[in-house]
Amino acid sequence: MKHAKISREPCSPGTTAVVTGAASGSGRAIAALLADHGMDVVGIDMDEDGLKVVADALPRFVPVVCDLADLDAVTDLAPRHGSTRPRSTS
């Protein structure tokens, strides 16, 4: 099985990434890595308390509580958070 190379080019400061499972584990690690590279991160998870912890640690992080297995909740994400931007880091 071939694996794709991961390029750092998409990690441009000022761009926005959406990370699912961002409250813990690999999702949290990915969110932190992207934020460390200057990206704004919208983190989605069902764990509201976990998202708050990540948001306190990462100034470029916007927490979004959502159960991605719930189609109605997912459908409502864009209208509710389509213009969500992380808080200023200056």
Secondary structure by P-SEA (a helix, b strand, c coil): cbbbbbbcccccccbbbbbccccccaaaaaaaaaaaabbbbbcccccaaaaaaaaaacccbbbbbcccccaaaaaacccccccccccccc
